[in-house]
Amino acid sequence: MKKIFFLLLFAPILVKAQFNKGDVFLGGNISGAYSHSAPTGNDNGSNGQRYTGTSYTLSPTIGFFTSQRFALGGNIQYGRSSSDSKNDTNRQENHTATGSVSVLGRYFFPFNEKFSFALTGNIFYARSKSDSEYSGPNFYQQNTNKSYSMGVVIKPTFLYFPSTRWGFEASIGSLQFVHDQSFTTHSKSDEFSTTLGTLSLGLAYYFRKSQP
C-alpha cells in the first residue's frame, strides 16, 4: 500500500517528457487590465474624484527547445494604455503606446502530458510615446514624452495541452525590474515592482520532433 501511495504522489515526476530537444513553438498572447474608482455616496471629501484606466498588449512569440525542459526564444510586443482622472473642476488624460523586443527563456515543470507549469523570463528593450492633457476652468496644457526602457520580467505560466500540437497558457502577475529614461526631459528611474492583477492569455502551436 505504501508503494502505491508513493507512486501516486510522484506520478507527475515519472510521466514521459512533454518535449524534446529541437522542438519549436510559435504562438502569442493577449493581456489586458481595467481599473475604475468613483466616490461613494458617503465620500464627501473626495471632491468628486473619478479614475478609469485601461490597457492591452499583443505579443507574438517563438521558442526553440534546447533540452526537454528549457526553451530559448524571443518575442515582439505592442501595447497601448489610457487613463482618465477627473474631479469636479479638473481633468487629466494620458495615452501611451509602447513597442518592444525581447529575448526569453522558459523552464517547464510538467505535471503530466496535459498540464505543465513554467517560469518565463524576458530581457527586453522598449520604446514608448506618451501624450498627456491637463484641463481646468482657466487652463489647458498638453505634453508629449518619448522614452526608452529596458529590464527583466519573470512570470509564472500555467499550460494546458488539449493535443500534442496545441497549447493554451495563462499567466497572472509578474515580477520585474525596469530602467526607464526620457528622451524629452532626460530624467531616469529604476523600479522594482510586482503586478498581481494582470491576466495574460496565450495560444501556441508546437512543432514536435518524432519521439525517440
ChimeraX attribute file (.defattr): number of C-alpha atoms within 10 A of each C-alpha:
attribute: neighborCount
match mode: 1-to-1
recipient: residues
	/A:1	5
	/A:2	7
	/A:3	8
	/A:4	8
	/A:5	10
	/A:6	10
	/A:7	12
	/A:8	11
	/A:9	11
	/A:10	11
	/A:11	12
	/A:12	16
	/A:13	13
	/A:14	13
	/A:15	12
	/A:16	10
	/A:17	14
	/A:18	20
	/A:19	24
	/A:20	20
	/A:21	15
	/A:22	14
	/A:23	18
	/A:24	21
	/A:25	21
	/A:26	17
	/A:27	18
	/A:28	20
	/A:29	19
	/A:30	17
	/A:31	18
	/A:32	17
	/A:33	14
	/A:34	14
	/A:35	11
	/A:36	12
	/A:37	11
	/A:38	14
	/A:39	15
	/A:40	9
	/A:41	6
	/A:42	7
	/A:43	11
	/A:44	9
	/A:45	8
	/A:46	13
	/A:47	12
	/A:48	14
	/A:49	17
	/A:50	16
	/A:51	17
	/A:52	15
	/A:53	17
	/A:54	15
	/A:55	18
	/A:56	16
	/A:57	18
	/A:58	17
	/A:59	18
	/A:60	17
	/A:61	20
	/A:62	20
	/A:63	22
	/A:64	21
	/A:65	21
	/A:66	15
	/A:67	14
	/A:68	15
	/A:69	17
	/A:70	20
	/A:71	24
	/A:72	18
	/A:73	18
	/A:74	17
	/A:75	19
	/A:76	18
	/A:77	19
	/A:78	17
	/A:79	18
	/A:80	18
	/A:81	18
	/A:82	18
	/A:83	18
	/A:84	17
	/A:85	17
	/A:86	19
	/A:87	16
	/A:88	11
	/A:89	12
	/A:90	15
	/A:91	18
	/A:92	18
	/A:93	18
	/A:94	18
	/A:95	18
	/A:96	18
	/A:97	17
	/A:98	19
	/A:99	18
	/A:100	18
	/A:101	18
	/A:102	19
	/A:103	18
	/A:104	21
	/A:105	18
	/A:106	22
	/A:107	18
	/A:108	19
	/A:109	17
	/A:110	22
	/A:111	18
	/A:112	17
	/A:113	17
	/A:114	14
	/A:115	18
	/A:116	18
	/A:117	17
	/A:118	19
	/A:119	16
	/A:120	20
	/A:121	21
	/A:122	20
	/A:123	18
	/A:124	20
	/A:125	18
	/A:126	18
	/A:127	18
	/A:128	18
	/A:129	17
	/A:130	17
	/A:131	15
	/A:132	17
	/A:133	15
	/A:134	16
	/A:135	15
	/A:136	14
	/A:137	8
	/A:138	7
	/A:139	8
	/A:140	12
	/A:141	10
	/A:142	12
	/A:143	10
	/A:144	13
	/A:145	14
	/A:146	18
	/A:147	19
	/A:148	18
	/A:149	19
	/A:150	19
	/A:151	18
	/A:152	18
	/A:153	19
	/A:154	19
	/A:155	21
	/A:156	16
	/A:157	22
	/A:158	19
	/A:159	21
	/A:160	17
	/A:161	19
	/A:162	12
	/A:163	11
	/A:164	14
	/A:165	12
	/A:166	16
	/A:167	19
	/A:168	18
	/A:169	20
	/A:170	19
	/A:171	20
	/A:172	16
	/A:173	16
	/A:174	19
	/A:175	15
	/A:176	18
	/A:177	15
	/A:178	17
	/A:179	15
	/A:180	17
	/A:181	17
	/A:182	17
	/A:183	12
	/A:184	10
	/A:185	10
	/A:186	10
	/A:187	10
	/A:188	13
	/A:189	10
	/A:190	13
	/A:191	11
	/A:192	12
	/A:193	12
	/A:194	14
	/A:195	12
	/A:196	10
	/A:197	13
	/A:198	15
	/A:199	15
	/A:200	20
	/A:201	16
	/A:202	20
	/A:203	20
	/A:204	22
	/A:205	17
	/A:206	20
	/A:207	16
	/A:208	17
	/A:209	12
	/A:210	7
	/A:211	8
	/A:212	4
